[in-house]
Amino acid sequence: MIRAVFLDLDGTVYRGSEACPDAADSIAQFISQGLKVRYITNNSGARPEAVHEKLARLGIPSEPEWVMTSGMAAAKEIAQLFRQVGVIGNPGLTELMIEAGLGVVPFGDAEAVVVGLCFEFDYEMLREASDAIRNGAAFYATNLDKTYPYDGGRFAPGAGSLVAAVIAASGVEPKVVGKPQPVM
């Protein structure tokens, strides 16, 4: 017997700022049938509260506690083993690391490096992160999605594109925590 429905967000429930066709009605129907709905996303910088607000604007039922992100999974996983992390990611990923009790430090002081989607990614980040990994910092990837969908049926580079650059520069494969990995 099905008790819950786990839904991806980007490209499944919405694309950028647009709801996918029939998403709101389908999700409302799941809930009316007594099913629990949960949202899982590889958007590592997404905050559950912000996802909830976006879904509400689109007329899609949600609550912040229904949302699990790859950033949340990464923070939980890293905090079990380390105290200091270097972050390549959007601000939400950094905030999640801090909320998990991790110190966000320069890469040279990091015990672990986490890579997620980062709109400010640059060569210096790549150099410093790959140096830290080659010098023994553990390497985590929030996900390996090479692209993500947004408005108008277009695609933007995803976290996996940045992870690929760090793999190439460091020569090290990361521990991946996002979908479809068991950690998520």
C-alpha positions in Angstrom: 0.0 0.0 0.0 1.4 3.4 -1.0 1.6 5.8 1.9 3.7 8.6 0.6 4.8 10.2 -2.7 8.3 11.7 -3.0 8.6 14.2 -5.8 11.6 15.8 -7.4 11.1 19.6 -7.8 13.2 21.1 -10.7 11.6 19.9 -14.0 9.0 17.7 -12.2 6.9 20.1 -10.1 8.2 23.4 -11.5 10.7 24.7 -14.1 12.2 27.9 -12.8 9.3 30.2 -11.8 6.7 28.2 -13.7 4.6 25.3 -12.3 4.7 22.2 -14.5 1.4 21.4 -16.1 -1.1 19.7 -13.8 1.4 19.6 -10.9 -0.8 21.5 -8.4 -3.9 19.4 -9.2 -2.0 16.1 -9.1 -0.4 16.9 -5.7 -3.6 18.1 -4.2 -5.2 14.8 -5.4 -2.4 12.8 -3.7 -3.1 14.7 -0.4 -6.9 14.3 -0.7 -6.3 10.5 -1.1 -4.5 10.5 2.3 -1.0 10.2 0.9 1.9 12.1 2.4 3.8 14.3 -0.1 7.5 15.0 0.3 9.7 17.1 -2.0 13.3 16.1 -2.6 15.7 18.3 -4.6 19.3 18.3 -5.7 19.2 22.1 -5.5 21.9 22.3 -2.8 21.4 25.9 -1.9 17.6 25.7 -1.6 16.2 26.5 1.9 13.0 24.5 2.9 11.2 27.8 3.8 12.0 29.3 0.4 10.9 26.2 -1.4 7.7 26.2 0.5 7.1 29.9 -0.3 7.8 29.2 -4.0 5.4 26.3 -4.1 2.7 28.3 -2.3 3.1 31.1 -4.9 2.6 28.5 -7.6 -0.6 27.1 -5.9 1.1 23.9 -4.9 0.5 22.4 -1.4 3.5 22.3 0.8 5.0 22.8 4.2 8.7 23.6 4.9 9.2 20.2 6.7 8.1 18.4 3.5 11.3 19.5 1.8 14.7 17.7 1.7 17.6 19.2 -0.2 21.0 17.8 -1.2 22.5 20.6 0.8 20.7 19.4 3.9 21.9 15.8 3.3 25.5 17.0 2.7 25.5 19.1 5.9 24.2 16.2 8.0 26.7 13.7 6.4 29.7 16.0 6.7 28.9 17.1 10.3 29.1 13.4 11.4 32.8 13.3 10.6 34.2 16.8 10.4 34.1 20.2 12.0 35.6 22.5 9.4 34.4 22.7 5.8 35.3 24.7 2.7 32.2 25.4 0.5 31.8 25.9 -3.2 28.1 26.8 -3.3 25.4 29.4 -3.2 24.7 31.1 0.1 22.0 28.6 1.2 24.5 25.8 1.2 26.9 27.8 3.4 24.0 28.5 5.8 23.1 24.8 6.0 26.7 23.9 6.9 26.7 26.5 9.7 23.3 25.3 11.0 24.7 21.7 11.1 27.4 23.0 13.5 30.2 23.1 10.9 32.7 25.9 10.7 32.9 27.3 7.2 36.6 28.1 6.7 39.0 28.9 3.9 39.9 25.8 1.8 43.4 25.6 3.2 42.0 25.1 6.7 39.2 22.7 5.7 38.9 19.1 6.8 36.3 18.6 4.0 35.3 20.4 0.8 31.7 20.4 -0.4 30.8 21.4 -3.9 27.2 22.3 -4.9 25.7 24.7 -7.4 27.6 28.0 -7.2 26.7 31.1 -9.3 30.0 32.7 -8.2 32.3 29.8 -9.1 35.7 30.9 -10.4 39.2 29.8 -11.1 40.5 30.8 -7.6 37.8 28.6 -5.9 38.7 25.7 -8.2 42.4 26.1 -7.5 42.0 26.4 -3.7 39.4 23.6 -3.4 41.5 21.2 -5.5 44.6 22.0 -3.5 42.8 21.3 -0.3 41.5 17.9 -1.6 44.9 16.9 -2.9 46.3 17.8 0.6 43.9 15.4 2.3 40.5 17.2 2.7 37.6 14.9 2.2 35.6 15.7 -1.0 31.8 15.8 -1.1 29.5 16.6 -4.0 25.9 17.6 -3.3 25.0 16.0 -6.6 26.2 15.2 -10.1 23.4 16.8 -12.1 25.3 18.4 -15.1 22.3 20.7 -15.8 19.1 21.9 -14.3 15.9 23.1 -16.0 14.6 26.6 -15.8 12.1 28.9 -17.4 11.3 28.5 -21.1 12.4 24.9 -21.5 16.1 26.0 -21.1 18.9 24.3 -19.1 21.7 25.9 -17.0 24.9 24.3 -15.8 24.3 22.3 -12.7 26.4 21.4 -9.7 27.7 18.3 -11.6 29.5 20.6 -14.0 31.4 22.3 -11.2 32.1 18.9 -9.5 33.5 17.7 -12.8 36.0 20.6 -12.8 37.1 19.9 -9.2 37.5 16.2 -10.0 39.6 17.1 -13.0 41.8 19.5 -11.1 42.2 17.4 -7.9 42.3 13.9 -9.4 39.9 12.7 -6.6 36.4 11.3 -6.9 33.9 12.8 -4.4 31.4 11.1 -2.1 28.1 12.1 -3.6 25.2 12.7 -1.3 22.3 13.9 -3.5 19.7 11.9 -5.5 19.8 9.1 -6.3 22.4 8.2 -3.6 21.2 6.4 -0.4 22.3 9.3 1.8 19.5 11.5 0.3 
